Amino acid sequence: MSKELELGNDDYDFPHKHLLGLTDYSGSDIQFILDQAQNFREILDRPVPKVPTLRDKTIVNLFYENSTRTRLSFELAQKRMGADVVNFSASSSSVKKGESLKDTIRNISSMKIDMVVVRHESPGVPHFLTRCVDAAIINAGDGAHEHPTQALLDLFSMQQIYPDLSGKHVAIIGDIAHSRVVRSNIIGLLKLGADVTVCGPKTMMPAYVEELGANVSYNIDETLAWCDIAMALRIQLERQDEGTELFPSIREYHQLFGITMKHLEKYPDFTIMHPGPVNRGVELESRVADSDRSIILSQVTNGVAVRMAVLYLLSGGTRV
Amino acid sequence: MSAEDLNRTYLRFAHQFLEPYDDSTLPALIGMQTRGVYMGKRILKHVEEEFGHKLDFGVLDVTFYRDDFRSKLKMPEVKVTEIPFDLYERDIILIDDVLYTGRTLRSAMDAIMDYGRPRSIKFCCMVDRGHRELPMAADYVGTTLPTHVQEEVRVKVKELDEEDAVYVVQNSDEEEE
């Protein structure tokens, strides 16, 4: 109709309806989201950091597992885009009364929801939801499976330092087995051409990592000497039951796998990242987390921009 | 229109923009993505050559404010917005290639208001082709072309299209105007 409004013919054909994991996304899909996020980042610095783009959309945040950062970040992204937001957390809802996931989502979707952001402790829940409802589903973490928006924001933050990640060395250090961030990050990094090494105690190293295409190391010095970017992971103390601890003591873990000021002096080039929340004095020495080599806080800011880009791209044109 | 015609028009815009101003209070230009940005740069260059002034220049993408993107097949790509100066109490001149329904212009004004409260906004376009759907008018017009709705007006810029020209295109048969 109104040809005047067309913004050129070079629009990238973004082929996805959901974001369940980075496995289904190609390298160019990922790069497209990151490029778009760049333009959303600018909105956050405006005097009125709000645009009306999603004002006709209703989004439900379905959080079956606790989360502060991810939920706040999603909610902020949604509100910055003018969407209506409904929050649902399992601890204060009818899940306590025994309602099944399928019934919950069906009920919510009959209230005319356009998008669902879901976090759940079981892998595959987002995928299951795509079969129950018509809305676009965004995975905000499912068990130890994937956490695609976290990986995207990590990639975005890395590209602020190295615009071309191909051939760059990225080390992921810590509790590899329990981390969904790792899986999504490895998949995304490899698709953008980076080399990935995971490093951690043997007890925290899952069997499949090499199959994903990452190198494995058990020596932190070796890893830090090799890498351009070191991403430390949180030691998930809540996932270690008594009697089946994965390492003898926090003190010993810190001595063997914690990043310290000494490492920063010895290897002057690498940048430090952390998906948060940081256990100070465990995976990172406190001063390391606050040093100018750490980009932890800019990761958080970037998270909002990346999530805005994802929401925008999945909000869709033709689906009514 | 040929490259020389367009260049003369850009030169005229440069003079028209500065006509009402003393040196102290110069207007700021904002080019609208995509073609308006390149038009803005041309005018900027003329202003500098003719008057020795460097005007503030910003780039605006109105994708977020459009009212029609849901009716399209895919989500339009978001382009860069960069307004590196304070809009407050400034005279703003918005620049775009074609004025048609007026809907893009409405989006642009909404967007600008979110950046601050300018003293005034004026609008400059290369081609006014009629068929307005909203009560909008341009303050500076390159040329007025009476068109048919089936026709399409294409303003070309060298940086993207390898030439400076304006075409009226009919059902994808290209004809020069």
Interface residues (C-beta under 8 A of the other chain):
Chain A: M1 S2 K3 E4 L5 L7 G8 D10 D11 Y12 D13 F14 Q36 Q38 N39 F40 E42 I43 R46 P47 V48 K50 V51 P52 T53 D56 M81 A309 Y312 L313 S315 G316 G317 T318
Chain B: Q33 T34 D61 T63 F64 Y65 R66 D68 F69 R70 S71 K72 L73 K74 M75 P76 E77 V78 K79 V80 T81 E82 V98 L99 Y100 T101 R103 T104 D110 A111 D114 Y115 G116 R129 E133 E152 V153 L160
